[in-house]
Amino acid sequence: MASDIILTNLRHKNALEKTAKLLAAAKDNISHETSPELAAFDIRDALDHLGDIAGETTNEDVLNRIFSNFCIGK
């Protein structure tokens, strides 16, 4: 059940929420028979957000957050 899912990382939660919204937008575009490119863009963006969670894509903001917690060179 979806209510049984626990996320301990806010970045993952935000990425999943964005993914869900983008997939809903893609579904709406398909059901309203708008240009297929619009649905494809939404799906591509959704995959990018999932890739952020899986580590398949790197986002400079994510890397900056990770390395901001390290003290290097002192």
Rosetta blueprint (number, residue, H / E / L):
1 M L
2 A H
3 S H
4 D H
5 I L
6 I L
7 L L
8 T L
9 N L
10 L H
11 R H
12 H H
13 K H
14 N H
15 A H
16 L H
17 E H
18 K H
19 T H
20 A H
21 K H
22 L H
23 L H
24 A H
25 A H
26 A H
27 K H
28 D H
29 N H
30 I H
31 S H
32 H L
33 E L
34 T L
35 S L
36 P H
37 E H
38 L H
39 A H
40 A H
41 F H
42 D H
43 I H
44 R H
45 D H
46 A H
47 L H
48 D H
49 H H
50 L H
51 G H
52 D H
53 I H
54 A H
55 G L
56 E L
57 T L
58 T L
59 N L
60 E H
61 D H
62 V H
63 L H
64 N H
65 R H
66 I H
67 F H
68 S L
69 N L
70 F L
71 C L
72 I L
73 G L
74 K L
